[in-house]
């Protein structure tokens, strides 16, 4: 896979996986919330402990980390290909 496709793939996946502003403005029902909005609503609830919030944050981060690990070699090559002279 060309290095640029790995970089574009990781950045594109992260932009699709973690939307916050548009769903915050558009979603009216808590059933329509994305994962970051659900975590925000969990944080404001006094009944929910910090452990539940940390597990939710870990589960939200897990797909992005797995996508990076899958495309890591291509990502690093794509970032460093323009920086190397010669």
C-alpha positions, -999 to +999 in steps of 0.1 A: +000+000+000+014+034-009+024+055+022+000+083+015-030+060+015-022+048+050-020+084+063-052+093+046-069+061+058-060+067+095-070+104+094-102+097+075-112+069+099-105+092+129-126+120+114-155+097+108-153+078+141-151+109+164-177+134+153-187+158+181-199+192+169-224+182+143-242+156+163-242+180+193-261+205+172-284+181+153-292+153+178-323+159+198-328+125+213-302+107+235-307+076+214-291+095+184-260+105+203-226+095+190-201+079+214-183+112+224-217+128+232-228+098+252-195+101+272-202+137+278-236+129+291-221+102+314-196+127+327-224+151+338-243+123+356-235+122+393-246+085+396-219+073+372-185+065+387-151+074+372-145+037+363-175+036+339-163+068+323-128+055+318-141+022+303-163+042+279-133+064+269-112+033+264-138+016+242-142+048+222-104+050+217-099+013+208-110+013+171-087+043+163-058+026+180-064-006+161-067+013+128-034+030+135-017-003+145-029-019+113-016+009+091+014+019+112+041+010+088+024+029+060+016+058+082+052+063+094+065+059+058+040+085+045+050+110+072+087+106+067+088+103+029+087+141+024+111+148+052+140+127+039+163+145+015+176+127-015 
